[in-house]
């Protein structure tokens, strides 16, 4: 099953709003900064737009009936709606998709955005994944 769904953001207004905020951050800052800077600025932009979110949300792992705190944290979450994973990598790799899909599975949230800010045009660094 192919989980990439980049062409359907027009039917998902929440993803579209977040992508708009990310594009604004990228327009102002450009590529070349650390993930933490993009995360901070995207959170500020989401706040300016009145979009409720949680940041660095702990993500436990349920293993054989035991809930384990393995230190995983979700970059940004729109509770119950969207997981946002921020990258500042040379290029997105299949492992980044796998990471986000695992976060979706563990969190119970169906939709995620993978945003790589280290690209000349942000649209080339956006992946929308759906379980």
SULPE-V752111 format. One record per pair of residues at least 4 apart in sequence whose C-alpha atoms are under 8 Angstrom apart, sorted by the first residue. I is the first residue (numbers start at 1). J is the second residue. D is the distance in whole Angstrom. If there is no record, write none. Layout:
# SULPE-V752111
i->I j->J d->D
i->I j->J d->D
This chain:
# SULPE-V752111
i->3 j->129 d->5
i->3 j->130 d->5
i->3 j->131 d->6
i->4 j->127 d->7
i->4 j->128 d->6
i->4 j->129 d->5
i->4 j->130 d->7
i->5 j->9 d->8
i->5 j->127 d->7
i->5 j->128 d->5
i->5 j->129 d->6
i->5 j->130 d->7
i->6 j->126 d->8
i->6 j->127 d->6
i->6 j->128 d->5
i->6 j->129 d->7
i->8 j->12 d->7
i->9 j->13 d->7
i->9 j->15 d->6
i->9 j->16 d->6
i->9 j->128 d->8
i->10 j->16 d->7
i->12 j->16 d->6
i->13 j->17 d->6
i->14 j->18 d->6
i->14 j->82 d->8
i->15 j->19 d->6
i->15 j->82 d->8
i->15 j->113 d->7
i->16 j->20 d->6
i->17 j->21 d->6
i->18 j->22 d->6
i->18 j->46 d->7
i->19 j->23 d->6
i->20 j->24 d->6
i->21 j->25 d->6
i->21 j->42 d->7
i->21 j->45 d->6
i->21 j->46 d->6
i->21 j->49 d->8
i->22 j->26 d->6
i->22 j->42 d->6
i->22 j->45 d->8
i->22 j->115 d->8
i->23 j->27 d->6
i->23 j->122 d->6
i->23 j->123 d->8
i->24 j->28 d->6
i->24 j->45 d->8
i->25 j->29 d->6
i->25 j->30 d->8
i->25 j->38 d->7
i->25 j->41 d->7
i->25 j->42 d->6
i->25 j->45 d->7
i->26 j->30 d->5
i->26 j->31 d->7
i->26 j->117 d->7
i->26 j->122 d->7
i->30 j->117 d->8
i->30 j->118 d->8
i->30 j->120 d->7
i->31 j->88 d->8
i->31 j->117 d->6
i->31 j->118 d->4
i->31 j->119 d->6
i->31 j->120 d->6
i->32 j->88 d->7
i->32 j->117 d->8
i->32 j->118 d->6
i->33 j->37 d->6
i->33 j->38 d->7
i->33 j->88 d->7
i->33 j->118 d->8
i->34 j->38 d->7
i->34 j->88 d->6
i->35 j->39 d->6
i->35 j->86 d->6
i->35 j->87 d->6
i->35 j->88 d->5
i->35 j->117 d->8
i->36 j->40 d->6
i->37 j->41 d->6
i->38 j->42 d->6
i->38 j->86 d->8
i->38 j->117 d->7
i->39 j->43 d->6
i->39 j->75 d->7
i->39 j->76 d->8
i->39 j->86 d->7
i->40 j->44 d->6
i->41 j->45 d->6
i->42 j->46 d->6
i->43 j->47 d->6
i->43 j->53 d->8
i->43 j->55 d->8
i->43 j->76 d->8
i->44 j->48 d->6
i->45 j->49 d->6
i->46 j->50 d->6
i->46 j->51 d->5
i->46 j->52 d->7
i->46 j->53 d->8
i->47 j->51 d->6
i->47 j->52 d->7
i->52 j->78 d->6
i->53 j->76 d->7
i->53 j->77 d->5
i->53 j->78 d->5
i->53 j->79 d->7
i->54 j->76 d->6
i->54 j->77 d->5
i->54 j->78 d->6
i->54 j->79 d->7
i->55 j->74 d->7
i->55 j->75 d->6
i->55 j->76 d->5
i->55 j->77 d->6
i->56 j->73 d->5
i->56 j->74 d->5
i->56 j->75 d->5
i->56 j->76 d->6
i->57 j->73 d->5
i->57 j->74 d->5
i->57 j->75 d->7
i->57 j->76 d->7
i->57 j->77 d->7
i->58 j->71 d->7
i->58 j->72 d->6
i->58 j->73 d->5
i->58 j->74 d->7
i->59 j->69 d->7
i->59 j->70 d->8
i->59 j->71 d->7
i->59 j->72 d->5
i->59 j->73 d->5
i->59 j->74 d->7
i->59 j->103 d->8
i->59 j->106 d->7
i->59 j->107 d->7
i->60 j->67 d->6
i->60 j->68 d->6
i->60 j->69 d->5
i->60 j->70 d->6
i->60 j->71 d->7
i->60 j->72 d->7
i->60 j->106 d->8
i->61 j->67 d->6
i->61 j->68 d->5
i->61 j->69 d->6
i->61 j->70 d->7
i->61 j->106 d->7
i->62 j->66 d->5
i->62 j->67 d->4
i->62 j->68 d->6
i->62 j->106 d->8
i->63 j->67 d->6
i->63 j->68 d->7
i->74 j->83 d->7
i->74 j->84 d->7
i->74 j->85 d->7
i->74 j->103 d->7
i->75 j->83 d->8
i->75 j->84 d->6
i->75 j->85 d->6
i->75 j->86 d->7
i->76 j->83 d->6
i->76 j->84 d->5
i->76 j->85 d->7
i->77 j->81 d->8
i->77 j->82 d->6
i->77 j->83 d->5
i->77 j->84 d->6
i->78 j->82 d->5
i->78 j->83 d->7
i->80 j->108 d->8
i->80 j->109 d->6
i->81 j->109 d->6
i->81 j->110 d->7
i->81 j->111 d->7
i->82 j->109 d->6
i->82 j->110 d->7
i->82 j->111 d->5
i->82 j->112 d->5
i->82 j->113 d->7
i->83 j->103 d->8
i->83 j->104 d->7
i->83 j->109 d->7
i->83 j->111 d->7
i->83 j->112 d->5
i->83 j->113 d->6
i->84 j->112 d->6
i->84 j->113 d->5
i->84 j->114 d->6
i->84 j->115 d->7
i->85 j->100 d->7
i->85 j->112 d->8
i->85 j->113 d->6
i->85 j->114 d->5
i->85 j->115 d->6
i->86 j->114 d->6
i->86 j->115 d->5
i->86 j->116 d->6
i->86 j->117 d->8
i->87 j->114 d->7
i->87 j->115 d->6
i->87 j->116 d->4
i->87 j->117 d->6
i->87 j->118 d->8
i->88 j->116 d->5
i->88 j->117 d->5
i->88 j->118 d->5
i->89 j->116 d->6
i->89 j->117 d->8
i->89 j->118 d->6
i->90 j->118 d->6
i->90 j->119 d->7
i->91 j->116 d->8
i->91 j->118 d->8
i->91 j->119 d->8
i->91 j->125 d->8
i->92 j->96 d->6
i->92 j->116 d->7
i->92 j->125 d->7
i->93 j->97 d->7
i->94 j->98 d->6
i->95 j->99 d->6
i->96 j->100 d->6
i->96 j->114 d->8
i->97 j->101 d->6
i->97 j->114 d->8
i->97 j->129 d->8
i->98 j->102 d->6
i->99 j->103 d->6
i->100 j->104 d->6
i->100 j->112 d->7
i->100 j->114 d->7
i->100 j->129 d->8
i->101 j->105 d->6
i->101 j->112 d->8
i->101 j->129 d->7
i->101 j->130 d->8
i->101 j->131 d->7
i->102 j->106 d->6
i->103 j->107 d->6
i->104 j->108 d->6
i->104 j->109 d->5
i->104 j->110 d->6
i->104 j->111 d->7
i->104 j->112 d->7
i->104 j->131 d->7
i->105 j->109 d->7
i->105 j->110 d->8
i->105 j->131 d->8
i->110 j->130 d->6
i->110 j->131 d->5
i->111 j->128 d->7
i->111 j->129 d->6
i->111 j->130 d->5
i->111 j->131 d->7
i->112 j->128 d->6
i->112 j->129 d->5
i->112 j->130 d->6
i->113 j->126 d->7
i->113 j->127 d->6
i->113 j->128 d->5
i->113 j->129 d->6
i->114 j->125 d->8
i->114 j->126 d->6
i->114 j->127 d->5
i->114 j->128 d->6
i->114 j->129 d->8
i->115 j->122 d->8
i->115 j->125 d->6
i->115 j->126 d->5
i->115 j->127 d->7
i->116 j->122 d->7
i->116 j->125 d->5
i->116 j->126 d->6
i->117 j->122 d->6
i->117 j->125 d->6
i->118 j->122 d->8
i->118 j->125 d->8
i->119 j->124 d->7
i->119 j->125 d->6
i->120 j->124 d->8
i->121 j->125 d->7
i->122 j->126 d->7
